[in-house]
Structure formats: C-alpha cells, structure tokens
Amino acid sequence: MRRQEKFTKKLLVEGNDDQHVIWALCEKFSIVENFDIIDCEGIENLLSQIPVRFKQSGVDTVGIIIDADINIESRWQTIKDTLKPIGFNIPDNLPLAGLIVNNNENKTIGVWIMPNNQTVGMLEDFIAFLVPEKDCLMPIVDSVLNQIEETNSNKYSSTHKSKAKIHTW
C-alpha cells in the first residue's frame, strides 16, 4: 500500500524492505516524521526519479539509500553521473559518513550506500551490524544456513546470503 506523500523532503529507497526498515528505525529512535519514504521499486526507477523529484514544486531535499551490492565503486559512479547534470558538485570518493551537499539552486541531496558507504553489501548487511554481538539466535541461523548450503538446497545465491541470514533471524 502506497502512502500519500505529504512532505517536501523525500527519501528514495530501492524497495519495500528498505522502506519498512527505515520506518522501523524512525519509530525505534523517535525520529519525527517530516519526510516521505518512497519505495522506488528498484535501482533504475530510483535513479530516474532523482532529477524528477527536484523538479517537483516545493521539494528541496532528496535523500537516497541504495545497496552497494557487489561493486560499491560502480554504484558511486552511477550516483555521481546522475547528480552532476542537475548541478551537484560531487566528490570523487563517497565520504565515510555519507554525503550531504547542496547544488547551486540550494537543493540538498543526501546519499547513503548500504551497508556502510565503504564495503559491498546491502540493507541486510547493515541490519546484521545492528544485531547484538552476544545474540544467541544468530549462531543457530548461521549453522542452519551452512547445513542448507552443504546439501545444495539453498534457494538464494551466495550474493544474497545476508538476505537469507537476516530474514531467517
């Protein structure tokens, strides 16, 4: 179910899971709802929406949260290529703390590449960072996934093991 957009600040995310995690984090940490979290239904749709969102009346801030997947440098290059034509001066390297920068029209873009702006991975790898070190369930999850993989019964690729891990946890 899509929520009606009501704020001038937009946070674009790749998918429904990302949207729900952000909502849960905002609730957990009592972050005031003053921006819309928009499920773009994929990275290509997200990238195409960036310039469009800045053309919307009243929109002055757009944030994006995307997965690095298997090549963070390529993902960062794609973001730079998307933002430069709309007036943003983008550094060669993504800052470790993420990027927040204004363009010459005083519009603001924020960028976070999951899981931590420096390594390959995705939302689920970020969530794994949040699991307490002494969590008693995670070793069981790891054991079960390893057993599944040993029998070649897994329905996930090695790239998506972190998804299987977090969804199992």
C-alpha positions as a printed NumPy array, in Angstrom:
array([[  0.   ,   0.   ,   0.   ],
       [  1.41 ,   3.355,  -1.042],
       [  1.202,   6.188,   1.431],
       [  0.201,   9.586,   0.174],
       [  3.174,  11.926,   0.007],
       [  2.832,  14.929,   2.275],
       [  6.302,  16.392,   2.904],
       [  8.794,  18.497,   0.907],
       [ 11.625,  16.163,   1.889],
       [ 11.845,  12.799,   0.122],
       [ 13.843,   9.679,   0.956],
       [ 14.111,   7.362,  -2.039],
       [ 14.784,   3.687,  -1.342],
       [ 15.13 ,   0.731,  -3.685],
       [ 12.387,  -1.461,  -2.313],
       [  9.665,  -2.316,   0.128],
       [ 12.012,  -3.969,   2.651],
       [ 14.154,  -0.826,   2.741],
       [ 11.075,   1.312,   3.276],
       [  9.861,  -0.808,   6.188],
       [ 13.295,  -0.908,   7.839],
       [ 13.556,   2.891,   7.678],
       [ 10.063,   3.249,   9.15 ],
       [ 11.005,   0.831,  11.954],
       [ 14.272,   2.666,  12.683],
       [ 12.45 ,   6.012,  12.777],
       [  9.919,   4.575,  15.206],
       [ 12.604,   2.92 ,  17.364],
       [ 14.617,   6.127,  17.673],
       [ 11.607,   8.501,  17.836],
       [ 12.551,  10.359,  14.656],
       [  9.887,  12.899,  13.823],
       [  8.047,  12.131,  10.6  ],
       [  8.923,  15.089,   8.405],
       [  9.851,  13.322,   5.181],
       [  8.277,  10.794,   2.83 ],
       [  9.957,   7.408,   2.4  ],
       [  9.351,   6.304,  -1.167],
       [  9.713,   2.73 ,  -2.433],
       [ 11.049,   3.244,  -5.959],
       [ 10.674,  -0.437,  -6.846],
       [ 14.263,  -0.892,  -7.998],
       [ 17.513,   0.936,  -8.524],
       [ 16.761,   2.053, -12.101],
       [ 13.472,   3.657, -11.04 ],
       [ 15.209,   5.294,  -8.073],
       [ 17.917,   6.807, -10.28 ],
       [ 15.391,   8.113, -12.802],
       [ 13.327,   9.725, -10.021],
       [ 16.163,  11.847,  -8.612],
       [ 16.039,  14.675, -11.198],
       [ 12.244,  14.441, -11.379],
       [ 11.878,  14.85 ,  -7.611],
       [ 13.93 ,  18.051,  -7.639],
       [ 11.555,  19.472, -10.266],
       [  8.526,  18.897,  -8.028],
       [  7.077,  22.032,  -6.534],
       [  8.357,  22.636,  -3.006],
       [ 10.795,  19.719,  -2.917],
       [ 14.122,  20.991,  -1.616],
       [ 15.705,  17.868,  -0.14 ],
       [ 16.092,  14.365,  -1.535],
       [ 17.861,  11.554,   0.231],
       [ 18.725,   8.235,  -1.311],
       [ 19.58 ,   4.948,   0.327],
       [ 20.778,   2.248,  -2.036],
       [ 22.636,  -1.033,  -1.835],
       [ 26.272,  -1.247,  -2.855],
       [ 25.602,  -4.818,  -3.985],
       [ 28.8  ,  -6.314,  -5.41 ],
       [ 30.586,  -3.151,  -6.628],
       [ 30.42 ,  -0.019,  -4.492],
       [ 32.707,   1.963,  -6.837],
       [ 30.394,   1.344,  -9.771],
       [ 27.35 ,   2.265,  -7.689],
       [ 29.025,   5.512,  -6.555],
       [ 29.962,   6.368, -10.156],
       [ 26.337,   5.891, -11.195],
       [ 25.206,   8.26 ,  -8.434],
       [ 27.787,  10.876,  -9.451],
       [ 26.706,  10.598, -13.098],
       [ 23.087,  11.149, -12.028],
       [ 23.751,  14.132,  -9.754],
       [ 26.306,  16.187, -11.707],
       [ 23.891,  17.157, -14.545],
       [ 21.473,  18.642, -12.003],
       [ 24.07 ,  20.976, -10.507],
       [ 25.618,  18.982,  -7.669],
       [ 29.382,  19.131,  -7.118],
       [ 30.098,  15.545,  -6.116],
       [ 33.425,  14.389,  -4.64 ],
       [ 35.38 ,  11.62 ,  -6.346],
       [ 35.006,   9.384,  -3.302],
       [ 31.962,   8.841,  -1.141],
       [ 32.639,  10.201,   2.354],
       [ 32.585,   7.509,   5.041],
       [ 29.781,   9.333,   6.847],
       [ 27.687,   9.537,   3.673],
       [ 27.13 ,  12.587,   1.51 ],
       [ 25.027,  15.684,   2.102],
       [ 25.574,  18.508,  -0.376],
       [ 23.685,  21.469,  -1.865],
       [ 23.562,  22.463,  -5.507],
       [ 23.577,  25.983,  -6.962],
       [ 19.763,  26.192,  -6.519],
       [ 20.093,  25.449,  -2.774],
       [ 18.581,  21.991,  -3.191],
       [ 20.027,  19.292,  -0.935],
       [ 20.914,  15.691,  -1.758],
       [ 21.86 ,  13.062,   0.783],
       [ 23.39 ,   9.716,  -0.171],
       [ 23.972,   6.554,   1.854],
       [ 25.188,   3.368,   0.184],
       [ 24.378,   0.262,   2.198],
       [ 25.751,  -1.211,   4.237],
       [ 28.297,   1.407,   5.396],
       [ 29.49 ,   3.573,   2.48 ],
       [ 32.688,   1.567,   2.153],
       [ 32.009,  -2.123,   1.613],
       [ 29.955,  -4.208,  -0.758],
       [ 26.633,  -5.457,   0.507],
       [ 23.068,  -4.423,   1.047],
       [ 20.436,  -3.457,   3.572],
       [ 20.598,  -6.846,   5.271],
       [ 24.35 ,  -6.438,   5.865],
       [ 23.575,  -3.128,   7.586],
       [ 20.937,  -4.826,   9.75 ],
       [ 23.465,  -7.515,  10.66 ],
       [ 25.667,  -4.751,  12.128],
       [ 22.769,  -3.943,  14.478],
       [ 22.432,  -7.481,  15.861],
       [ 23.971,  -7.595,  19.344],
       [ 27.328,  -9.38 ,  19.468],
       [ 26.123, -11.922,  22.034],
       [ 22.822, -12.661,  20.273],
       [ 22.023, -16.332,  20.923],
       [ 19.925, -16.846,  17.785],
       [ 22.449, -15.751,  15.123],
       [ 24.83 , -18.726,  15.607],
       [ 21.858, -21.053,  15.105],
       [ 20.895, -19.188,  11.929],
       [ 24.472, -19.467,  10.637],
       [ 24.507, -23.189,  11.381],
       [ 21.189, -23.814,   9.621],
       [ 22.217, -21.835,   6.536],
       [ 25.532, -23.695,   6.376],
       [ 23.688, -27.04 ,   6.549],
       [ 21.338, -25.94 ,   3.782],
       [ 24.284, -24.88 ,   1.61 ],
       [ 26.151, -28.157,   2.249],
       [ 23.247, -30.046,   0.693],
       [ 22.945, -27.524,  -2.167],
       [ 19.349, -26.923,  -1.106],
       [ 19.646, -23.159,  -0.808],
       [ 17.257, -21.068,  -2.883],
       [ 19.499, -17.997,  -2.655],
       [ 22.727, -17.031,  -4.389],
       [ 25.896, -16.516,  -2.39 ],
       [ 25.49 , -12.783,  -3.047],
       [ 22.159, -12.867,  -1.218],
       [ 23.214, -14.966,   1.753],
       [ 22.928, -11.925,   4.025],
       [ 19.287, -11.593,   2.958],
       [ 18.653, -15.238,   3.874],
       [ 20.501, -14.738,   7.157],
       [ 18.549, -11.685,   8.299],
       [ 15.185, -12.987,   7.128],
       [ 15.851, -16.267,   8.946],
       [ 16.977, -14.453,  12.099]])
